[in-house]
């Protein structure tokens, strides 16, 4: 995805130019294949249709059909597997390419959404913990647990949210190729920023309100009335 696809962004992945003193330390997007397999369950869905095709083939052979006739009957399920797999991968590709995760020396920003692009700004002082889930291939996800009563809508976040964590929803950097490297950058930046700010009060009761990219303001806590 070229920067031209989001021409109204002054900086890729951010709704506004970072203020003086803020530096971008890392930017990246989810890996489409990992989104396809871990979010859209591509392997399971394709495997399901292939098993159905194998079952149809064996069944037709048991009924006395010839090899060619049994194979033709099973090909219908193979075709379904291919078409479904292509659709799911297309969805995963669009999801991954529309998302940009940004870590600065002050916050985590998540530009997400395919049809409606939203940007969430999560200052380090709002984040209680960052939990890394590492895979054997070095990829992984980082869940960002929010402090106090700061909340984010699961429907707004999905699929950039920790699965099955609905209330409160947990923002997640998903499908990272180098999960350890990103985790280290996030850890060091958060430690430095929190040491700079010193002790802070808990966020006031509210929720994280995502803004459309046209607003160019990101997300902020809205106090409850």
FITI-131170 format. One record per residue: x, y, z of N, C-alpha, C, O in turn. Coordinates in steps of 0.05 Angstrom, whole numbers, plus 32768, in hexadecimal, padded with zeros to 4 digits. Atoms other than C-alpha are relative to their C-alpha. Example, Ala and Ser with C-alpha at 12.3 -4.5 7.8 and 13.67 -1.06 7.14 Angstrom:
<padrens>
80127FE8800080F67FA6809C80128018800080278018800D
7FF07FE87FFF81117FEB808F7FF18016800E7FFB802C8012
</padrens>
This chain:
<padrens>
80117FE880008000800080008012801980008023801C8011
7FF07FE78001801D80437FEC7FF4801580127FDD8014801A
80097FEA7FF0801A808180157FE9800F7FF37FD9801C8000
80157FF1800E7FEE809F7FDE7FE47FF580057FD180048001
801A800B7FFA7FB680717FF37FF3800F80187FDB800E801C
800A7FF17FE97FB0809D8032800C801C7FFE801B8025800F
7FF47FE780067FC080E180157FFC80158016800B80288019
80057FEC7FEC7FA18107804F80117FFC80198010800D802C
7FEE80047FE97FD480EA8080801980117FFC8027800D7FE9
7FE77FF18002800C811C808D80187FEE8004802D7FF37FF9
7FEB80147FFB803580E180A67FF37FE47FFD7FDD7FE08008
800C801A80048028809980917FF87FF3801B80087FF1802D
800A800E7FE87FFD807680C57FF7801280177FED8008802B
80077FED7FEB7FF080B580EE7FED80157FF57FF0801E7FDE
80137FEC800A7FB680E780E9800A801C80017FFD802F7FF7
7FF57FE57FFE7FE2812280F9801E7FFE800380297FE9800B
7FE380007FFD802B813680F980077FFF801E7FFC800E802E
7FF980027FE4804B8121813B800A801B800B801880297FFD
7FF77FE67FF48057815C816B801E80008004802B7FEB8002
7FE37FFD7FFC809C8176817880097FEE80177FFD7FED802D
7FF580127FEC80C68144819F7FF67FE37FFE80027FD2800A
8009801B8003809F81078189800D7FF47FE7800E80007FD2
7FF2800D801680C580D6815D7FF47FE47FFA7FEC7FD6800D
800A801B800880AD8099813680177FEC8003802C7FF07FF7
7FEB80147FFB80D5805D814E7FFD7FE77FEF80107FD97FE8
80068018801080B3802681267FE580027FF37FD2800D7FFF
80198003800E807C801C80F37FFF7FE67FF280137FDC7FE8
80038019800F80607FDD80D57FE37FF97FFD7FD180068008
801B8009800580237FB880BD7FFF7FE2800580147FD58005
8003801D7FFD80087F7280CB80097FF17FE780077FFC7FD1
7FFA8011801780207F3A809E7FE77FF37FF67FD87FE78005
8019800B800B7FE77F26806F7FFB7FE280057FE57FDA800C
8003801D7FFD7FF47EDB80737FF97FF9801D7FE97FE88022
800680067FE47FF47EDC80BF7FE4800A80087FD77FFD8019
801C7FF87FFB7FB37F0480C07FED7FEC7FF47FD87FE57FFF
80118014800D7F957ED2808F7FFD7FE780107FE77FDC8012
800180197FF17FA77E9680B97FF78003801C7FEA7FF08027
80067FFD7FE37F9E7EB280FF7FE6800F80057FD9800B801A
80197FF17FFC7F627EE080F57FEA7FF47FF07FD47FEF7FFB
8015800A80127F3C7EC480BA80017FE27FFD7FF17FD77FEE
7FFF801D7FFF7F4F7E7B80C780017FF37FE57FF37FE07FDF
7FFF8009801C7F627E70807F80077FE27FFE7FFA7FD47FEF
7FF8801C80017F857E2D808B7FE97FED80087FE57FD97FFB
801680117FF77F4A7E1180B17FE97FFF7FEC7FDE7FE97FE7
80167FFF80137F167E27807E80077FF17FE77FF77FE07FDD
7FF7800E80187F3E7E0E804280027FE280067FFA7FD27FF6
7FFE801C7FF87F4D7DCD80677FE57FF380027FE37FDB7FFB
801B800B7FFD7F037DC380767FF57FF87FE47FEB7FE27FE1
800A8007801A7EF17DC6802C80107FEA7FF380047FD97FE4
7FF08015800C7F2B7D9980187FF87FE5800D7FF87FD07FFF
800880197FF37F157D65804B7FE57FF77FF57FE07FDF7FF0
801A8007800C7ECE7D68802F80057FF47FE47FF77FE17FDC
7FFA800B801A7EEC7D5D7FEA800B7FE4800180047FD37FF1
7FF5801B7FFD7F147D2180017FEA7FEC80087FE97FD67FFE
801680117FF87ED67D0580237FEE7FF97FE97FE67FE27FE5
8011800580187EAD7D0D7FE3800E7FED7FED80017FDB7FE1
7FF1801280117EE47CEB7FBB7FFE7FE3800A7FF87FD17FFA
8000801B7FF47EE87CAF7FEA7FE47FF47FFE7FE07FDD7FF8
801C800A80017E9C7CAA7FEE7FF87FF77FE47FEC7FE27FE1
80078007801C7E947CAA7FA2800F7FE67FF780047FD67FE9
7FF2801880077ECA7C757F9B7FF47FE8800D7FF27FD38000
800D80167FF27EA77C497FCF7FE67FF97FF27FDE7FE27FF3
80198005800E7E677C507FA780047FF47FE47FF07FEE7FD6
7FFA800D801A7E8A7C337F6A800580137FE98007800B7FD2
7FFA7FED80167E967C737F43801D7FFD7FF8802D7FF58008
7FE5800280097ED47C757F1A80118017800C8007802A8018
7FEE7FED7FF57F127C9C7F2D7FFB801C7FF67FFA80308004
80047FE6800C7F047CD47EFC7FE6800D800A7FE58025800F
80197FF67FF77EBB7CDB7F1180018009801D7FF7801E8025
7FFD7FF97FE47ECD7CDB7F5B801180198003800B802B8014
7FEF7FE87FFF7F047D0E7F4F7FF180197FF77FF4802E8003
80107FE980097ED57D3C7F287FED800980167FE880218019
80137FF97FEB7EA37D397F61800E800F8017800380218023
7FF17FF37FEB7ED97D4C7F93800B801B7FF88010802C800A
7FF57FE680097EF47D857F697FEF801880077FFA802E800A
80127FEA7FF97EB87DAF7F7A8008800C801B80088024801E
7FF77FF77FE67ED07DB37FC2801C800C7FFF8022801F800E
7FE67FF480037F177DC17FAC7FFD801C7FF5800C802E7FFE
80057FE6800B7EFD7DFB7F847FF6801380157FFE802B8017
800A7FEF7FE97ED77E157FC18016800880128018801E801C
7FEA7FFA7FEE7F167E107FEA801180167FF4801A80288002
7FF07FEC800D7F3D7E387FB77FF3801C8000800080308006
800E7FE780017F087E6E7FB07FFE800D801C80038025801F
80037FF67FE47EFC7E747FFB801B800A800A801D801F8017
7FE67FF87FF87F467E7680088009801B7FF48015802B8002
7FF97FE7800D7F507EAE7FD67FF18017800C7FFC802D800F
80107FEA7FF47F187ED77FF4800A8007801C800E801F8022
7FF67FFB7FE57F327ECF803B801B800D7FFF8021801F800F
7FE67FF380017F797EE180267FFD801D7FF6800C802E7FFF
80057FE480097F5E7F1E80017FF780128017800080298019
80097FF07FE87F3B7F358041801880058012801B801B801D
7FE97FFD7FEE7F7A7F298069801480147FF4801F80248003
7FED7FED800D7FA57F4F80367FF6801D80048005802F800B
800C7FE57FFD7F757F8B803880028009801D800980218023
7FFF7FF97FE37F737F898085801D800880078021801C8016
7FE47FFA7FF97FBF7F87808A800A80197FF3801880298001
7FF57FE9800E7FCE7FBB80567FF4801B8008800080308005
800D7FE77FF77F9C7FED8072800A8008801C8006801F8024
7FF77FFB7FE47FBC7FE880B8801D80098001802E7FFE7FF3
7FE57FF87FFA7FF9800D80CF80038004801E7FF48014802A
7FFA7FFD7FE4801480068115801980128003802C800F7FF4
7FEA7FED7FFC8041803E812E80078001801E7FF68003802F
7FF67FFC7FE5806C8041816D8012801980008025801A7FF1
7FEF7FE87FFD808880858180800C7FFF801C80087FEC802B
7FF47FFE7FE680AE809B81BD7FEB800980157FF2800D802C
80157FF87FED806A80AF81DC7FE77FEF7FFF7FD77FF08012
801A800E80038033808181C380027FE97FEC80167FE67FDF
800480148016801A804881997FE8800B7FF07FD380127FFC
80167FF780117FEE805C815E7FF97FE87FEE800B7FDA7FE4
800A801580117FC3802B81377FED800B7FEB7FD780137FF2
80127FF980167FA7803E80F47FF47FE67FF580037FD57FEA
800D801A80077F74800780E57FE780067FF07FDD801C7FEF
801A7FFE800E7F377FFA80BB800480007FE18016800D7FD7
7FFF8001801D7F2B7FE980717FEC80137FF47FF480257FE5
80147FEE800B7EE9800B80608000801B800E7FFE80308001
7FFF7FE87FF07EED803E8098801A80008010801E7FF08021
7FE57FFF7FF47F33805280AD7FFE8010801A7FF48027801A
7FFF7FF37FE67F3C806380F7801C8000800B802C7FEE8004
7FE580007FF37F798076811F7FFC8002801E7FEE80148028
800180007FE27F8180668169801B8009800980307FFE8002
7FE77FF67FF37FB5808C819180007FF6801D7FED7FFD802C
7FFE800C7FE57FCA806781D0801A8009800E802E7FFC800B
7FE87FF77FF27FFB808F81FB80097FEB80147FF97FDB801E
7FF580147FEF8029806482257FF48001801C7FF17FEC8029
800B7FFE7FE4800B807E82667FE47FF480027FDA7FF08018
801A800D7FFF7FC8805F825280037FE180007FF07FD38006
7FFC801C80047FE7801A8247800B7FF3801A801F7FFB8024
7FF8800E7FE87FEB7FEB828380167FEC7FFB80297FEA800A
7FEC8014800680127FB382627FFF7FFA7FE27FEA7FFE7FD5
7FFF8009801C80287F99821E80087FE38001801F7FDC8009
7FFB801D7FFE80237F4D821980067FF57FE47FF67FF77FD2
7FF7800B8019804A7F2A81E27FF87FE37FFE7FFC7FD38010
8006801C800680307EE981C480117FF97FE7800B80017FD1
7FEC80068015806A7ECC819C7FFA7FE57FF47FF27FD28002
80038019800E80657E968167801B7FF47FFB803080017FFE
7FE7800E8004809A7E6381558010800C7FEA8029800A7FEA
7FF17FF5801680AC7E878115800A801C80068014802A7FF4
7FF77FE67FF880BC7EC7813B7FEB80167FFD7FF0802D8006
80167FED8002807B7EEA81297FF08000801A7FF57FF0802C
801180007FE880477EFD815D7FEE801880017FEC80277FEE
80137FEB7FFB80147F2D81798007800D801B80128001802D
7FFC7FF17FE780197F6381AF7FE6800C80097FDB801D7FFB
80197FF67FF57FDC7F7081DA800680178012801880168023
7FFC7FE87FF07FD77FB581F97FE9800380147FD3800B800C
80157FFE7FEC7FAF7FB3823A8000801D800B801480288013
80037FE47FF87F937FF7824D7FFC8003801E7FF27FF1802B
80037FFA7FE37F95801782927FE3800780077FD480117FF6
80197FF67FF47F59802482BE7FE87FF97FEF7FE47FE27FE7
80198005800E7F16802C829B8002800A7FE37FED800C7FD6
7FFE7FF8801C7F32804382587FF87FE87FEE80037FD27FF1
800B8016800F7F0C80198225800180067FE28001801D7FD9
80017FFF801D7F0E800A81DB7FEB7FED7FF67FE97FD78000
80158012800B7ED57FED81B2800C7FE97FF1801E7FED7FE0
7FF68017800D7EE27FA6819C7FFA80007FE2800A7FF97FD1
80097FFF801C7EBA7FB0815C801180137FF08017800F7FD8
7FEF7FED800D7EE47FED814B801C7FF47FFB80287FF97FE6
7FE5800B80017F257FC8815880037FE87FEE80187FE57FE0
7FFC8019800E7F187F858137800980037FE47FFF80157FD6
7FF380167FF27F417F62811F80198007801080297FF68018
7FE97FF77FF17F767F8C81427FFA8000801E7FFF8014802B
800880027FE47F5E7F74818680067FE4800980067FD17FF9
7FFB801B7FF57F6F7F3A81B47FE67FEF7FFE7FD17FF88008
8018801180037F3E7F0181A47FF37FFA801B80007FF5802E
801180077FE97F057EF581D58002801380187FF6800E802C
7FFF7FEC7FEB7F177F3281FF7FED80177FF87FF580297FEA
80147FED80097ED77F5A81F77FFC801880127FF8802E8009
80067FEA7FED7ECF7F83823680137FFF8018800F7FF0802A
7FFA7FED80167EFD7FA58237800F7FF37FEA801D7FDF7FEE
7FF0800980177F197F9A81F2801D800880038023801C8010
7FE47FFB7FFD7F647F9681ED800C80057FE4800D7FF27FD4
7FF37FFB80197F877FB881B280187FED7FFC80267FE7800F
7FEB801380057FB87F8A8190800F80067FE68002800B7FD1
7FF07FFE80187FF17F92815F80037FE37FF580107FD38002
8002801B80097FE57F54813580127FFA7FE88018800B7FD8
7FF180098017800D7F2B8104801B800D7FFC802280127FE5
7FE67FF3800280517F4A811380157FEB7FF880177FD68005
7FEB80138009808A7F2880EE80167FFD8015801F7FE7801B
7FEA80007FEC80BF7F3C81217FF48009801B7FF880208023
800E7FF97FE880977F3B8161801380088017800D801A8026
7FED7FFA7FEB80D37F3B818F800C801C7FFC800F802B800F
7FF47FE6800680F27F78816D7FED801680067FF4802A8012
80147FEB7FFB80B17FA081707FFB8002801D7FF880188028
800580007FE380A67F8C81B88016800F800F8011801E8022
7FEA7FF37FF380EB7FA481CB7FFF801F7FFC8004802E800E
80037FE3800680E07FE881A97FEA800C80117FEE8021801D
80177FF67FF0809D7FF081CC80078001801D80018015802B
7FF880017FE480B97FDC8210801380178007800E8025801B
7FEC7FEC7FFA80F4800B820D7FF4801C7FFE7FFA802E800E
800D7FE5800380CA804681F37FEE800680177FED801D8021
80137FFB7FEA8095803D8228800F8006801A800780188029
7FF17FFB7FE880C880398260800C801C8001800B802A8015
7FF47FE5800180EB807882497FEB801580037FF080298011
80157FEB7FFF80AA809F82417FF58001801C7FF180178027
800B80007FE6808E808A82848013800B8015800B80188028
7FEC7FF47FEE80CF809B82A78001801E7FFD8005802D8010
80007FE4800580CC80DF82867FE8800E800C7FEA80248017
80197FF47FF5808480EC829C7FFE7FFF801E7FF28010802A
800280047FE3808B80D282E37FE57FF480077FD67FEC7FF5
801A800C7FF8804F80B9830C7FE9800F7FF47FE880287FF3
80177FF4800D800D80C582E97FE77FF5800C7FE67FDE8016
801A800A7FF67FC480C083007FF47FEC7FEC7FFB7FEC7FD5
800F801280117F97808A82E57FEF800F7FEC7FE680257FF3
80127FF380137F71809C82A57FE48003800C7FDB7FF18019
801C7FFD7FF77F2C80B882B47FEE7FED7FF27FF47FE47FDC
80138013800C7EF1808B82A77FF7800A7FE57FEE80217FE3
80087FF7801A7EE1808C825E80067FEA7FEC80087FD27FF4
7FFA801480147EF08069821D8011800D7FEB801280257FE8
7FF07FF680167F1F806F81E37FEE80047FE87FE17FF17FDF
80127FF880167EFA809381AC800F80037FE6801D80177FE2
7FF17FFF80197F16808381677FF580167FEE7FDC801A7FED
80087FEB80137F1480BD813680047FF77FE480167FE77FDF
7FFB8005801B7F0D80B880EC8019800E7FF7802180218004
7FE77FF480097F4B80C980C47FFB801D7FF9800E802D7FFA
80067FE480087F28810980AD800380128018800A802A8015
7FFE7FF07FE97F28812180F5801D800780078024801C8012
7FE37FFD7FFC7F74811880F980078006801D801980158023
7FFB7FFC7FE47F718115814580057FE7800F800D7FE88026
7FFA80197FF27F7980CC81567FEA7FFA80147FD38001800F
801380087FEC7F5780B181948007800D801B801F80128020
7FFB7FF47FE67F4F80CF81D97FEB7FF780147FD57FEF800B
801480097FED7F2B80BE821A7FEA801580037FEF802D8004
80167FEE7FFD7EE680DB82217FF47FFC801C7FE97FE68022
800A80047FE57ED180E7826A7FE27FFA80017FD380047FF1
801C80077FFD7E9080C882807FF18017800D7FFC8025801E
800F7FEB7FF57E5980F8828F7FF57FF9801C7FE780098028
</padrens>
